[in-house]
Amino acid sequence: MLRRNVRLRKEYLYRKNLEGNEREIYDKKRKIREALQEGKPIPTELRNEEAKLRQEIDLEDQNTAVPRSHIDDEYANATEKEPKILLTTSRDPSAPLTRFVKELNIVFPNASKLNRGSQVISEIIETARSHDFTDVIFVSENRGKPDGLIISHLPFGPTAYFQLLNVVTRHEIQTKKEMGKMSEQYPHLIFEHFTTQMGKRVMNILKHIFPVPKLDAKRIVTFSNESDYISFRNHVYDKGEGGPKSIELKEIGPRFELRLYQVKLGTLEQDEAEVEWVLRPYMNTAKKRKFLGE
């Protein structure tokens, strides 16, 4: 198993290193296509390669015309099986953190909670790989308050690091009697204001920890981005007798905010993994700039 993981990782890194060369060839083909369509002469710097590139263009179809990226490889098998989540915490979790993780265990379908004990991160990741988990979610705390959430996709990454803010558990929203039992249906997902390239990247990471819902599912999970703070809300709805206008929306919790501060192109235990994006201190002063969406 260990040798297989090493081999798969090397193959993934090799494909990732080929991206620059493939992108350069793709740009050359695009320039030739545009010149032919507009009836313009072939650019001077491409005339020596024109015959070979035009031959490759003739053999391409809609699936091979655009080069694949390492991002495609990360979630290439996402549609073949449902996500399987491993949830764990920092060591010696407090009662509030334990309670919050129990609720997350129901929020994320197909999730399993692991008591951390004395295990190190590399052991947890290896356990998750050997049991075919697709993602590992770590929740940390500071002085008894949950303050961090990390999503690491397996087997190659990416890993997204979030600051966790304003956590409100289910029974802090309403009483147990009013709240009722939490729905375990696969939810419909709503994403708002994830319009930039990094916003779409984060949306891709978040949506792949949920399986595809049934059409008649009455549970809705919302990720709403506002000034790079992502609000999480969990609702169920009920259709009344008066048609679409009589639909009742009920929050079942928990609720919290996420703020992205780093994305790495590897799994959590890989300290050498390349950093794709990180929130720098000077970025906090750029108030007009939005990194996830306008």
N, C-alpha and C positions, 0 to 999 in steps of 0.2 A: 504493500500500500504506500509506504514512504517513497520507494523508488518511482512508483507510478505518479505520485503527486509532483515529485521533482521533475520528471519528464514532461508532464503536462504544463508545468509552470514554464519550463524552458521553451516549449513550443509556443506558448502564448507570448512570451517576451520576444521570441524571434519574429512572430507575425506582427507584433507591435512595432518592432524596429524597421520592418519593411514599409510601414505606412508612408514615410517621407518620400521614398522613391516612387511608390504607387501614386501618391498625390501629384508629384511633379509630372509623371506621364499622363495622368488624367487631365491636368491643366493644358498640356500640349495638344491632346486630342480635342479638347473643348475649343481651343483657338482654331484648329483646322476645321472643325465642324462649322463654326461661326463664319469662317472665311468662305467655305463652300456654299453655305446657305445664303449669304449676302452677296455672293458673286465677286468677292474681293480677292486680291492675290494672297497666296500663302505667305505668312510672315517670313522674313529673310532668315531668321535664326532657326527655322524649322524645315527649310527646304531639303536639307541633307537627310532628314528622318521622315520626310513626308510619305514616301512609298510604303515604308514599314508600318507607320502609324495608321495610314488609310486602310491597309490590309487588316489591321487589328480592329479598326472601327467597323468594318464590314462584317466581322465575325461576332460582334457584341450584340447582346439583347438587353432588355430592360433590367435584368437581374445582375448583369456583369458590367454594365456601362459605368456605374458609380462604384468606386472602390469601397470595400468594407473597412471599418475601423475597429480598434480594440474595444470600443464601446459596444459595437455590435456583438463581438465575441463574448463580452461579459454576460449578456442576457440572451445569448443565442438559443439556449434551451429553456427559456422561461415559459414558452407556450406549451412545452411538452409535458410538464408536470406542475402540480400546484406548489406554491411556496411552502416551505417547512421551516418554522422559526424556532431558534433556541434563545430563550430569554435568561439572562443572568444579571447579577449585580456586583458591586464592589464588595470587598470582604466585610464580614460582620455588619450586615445591613440593619438599620434602625427599623422600628415598627412602622413609621410612615413610608419608608422606602419599600418595605416588604408588602405593605397594603397596596401601594401604587403598582408594583410589579404584578401582583395578583390580578389587578384590574386590566393591566396591559395584556396579560395572558389570555383574557377573554376578548379584548379588543382585536387582537391579531388572530385570525383563524389559523388553525393548524399549528399553534404555538405550544411549546413545552418549556416549563420553568426548571432551571437547574440551580440547585443550591451551590454557591461558589466554593465554600469551604476553604481549603488551602491550595486549590488548584491555581496554577499560573495561566496566563492568557494563551500561551502556545499550546498547552494541554487541552484547553477548552476548544480552541479552533480545530485541533486534530481530532478530538472526539466528535465535533460537529461534522467534519468532513467524512469520517468513517461511518457515520450514521445517516448520510445523505441529507443533511440540513442544507437549505439554500441560503439562509441568512442567520447571522448571530447578532443579537441586540444586547448591548451592555448599558445598564442604567447605574449612574453614580450619584453620590449625595455629598452635601457639605453641611455639617452641623444639623443633621437630621432632616434636611430638606433635599429632595431630588433636584439635582442641578445639571446633569449631563446625560446625553443619550447618544450612543454610537451604533450605527448600522453598518455591519461588515458583510458584504455579499460573498458567497463562496461559489467556486473554489478560488477565483483569481482576484476578487475585488469588484467594484471599488469599496472604499470605506468612507462614510460620511460622519463627521463629528458635529454634534449640535449642542448648544447651550440650552438647558431646560428651564423654563420660566413659568411663574404663575400657575403652578400645579394645583388643580382643584379635583379632589376625588369625587366619586359618585355620590356618596352620602353627605358630602359638604354642599352639594347642589340642592338636593331635596332629601326628605326623610326616606327611609327604606320602604315604607308602605307606599308613598307616592311614586317612588322611583320604579318599583317593581323589579322583575328579573331582567338582567341584561340580555339582549338578543345576541345569539351566536350565529345569525345568518351571515353569509358572505355579503359585505356591503357594496352598494354603489359608491363610487368615488367622485368627489367634486374638487377640482383644483382651480384656484382663482389667482390671476396675476402672476403666473410663472411664464414670462414672455421672453426673457433674455436666454442666451445660450446656456448659462449656468443654471438659470431657473428651470429650463427644460431638463437639464441633467439631474437636478434635485428631484423634479417631478418623476422622472424615470426611476430613480432609486426608491422613492416612496411608493409608487404604484405597484412595484414588483414584490412588495411584501404582503400584498393582498391577492387572493385568488379571484377569478372571474365570477361575478355574482349571477344568480338566476334573474330572469327578467321580472319576476313578481316579488323579488326581495323588497322588504319594507324598511331596510336599514340603510342609512346614509352616513358616510364619513366625509368630512370636509377639511381640506387643507387650504386655508386662505392666507395669501401673502400680502402683507402691508408693511412697506418700508423695511423689507428683508426680515420681518418677524412673521413666522408662520403659525397661524392659529389653528389648533386641532379641535374639532367638534364632532360629537357622535350622537346621531339622532335616529329615531324611528318615526314613521308617519303612519297615519290611519285614515283610510278613506271613509268619510261620512256618507250619509244617504243623499246628500244634496249635490253629488257630483264633484268635479275637480275643485270647485270653490270651497268645499266643506272639508278639505284635507287638514288634519291636525298634525302638527310637528311637535315632537316631544324629545327633549334632550335627556339622554340616559347616562352621559358622562363616560369616562372622566374628561376634563378639558385641560389644555395646557398650551404654551407657546414654545416654539423652537426657533433658535437662531443659528444658522450655519456658520461655522468658523474654519472648517477645513475639509477638503476632499483629497483622498490619497488613491493612487492607482494600484492598490494591493490590499491584502487582508491586514487585520489589526496587528498581528504579531510580527509583521515584516517592517522592521525599523528602516530598512534600506529602500522601501517603496517610494516611488516618485510622487511628489506632492503636485496634484493637478491645480488646486486653488487653495489659498489661505487668506484669512482676514487679517490684514496688517493693522498695527495701531494707528497709523496715519489715515487709514481709510475711514475711521470714525468721524473725522472732521469734514469729510466730503458728504455733507448732508443731502445735497441734491442728486447724488449718484446712487442709483439702485442697482444691486448686483443680481437680484433674482427676477425682478419684474418692475414695470412702470406702474 
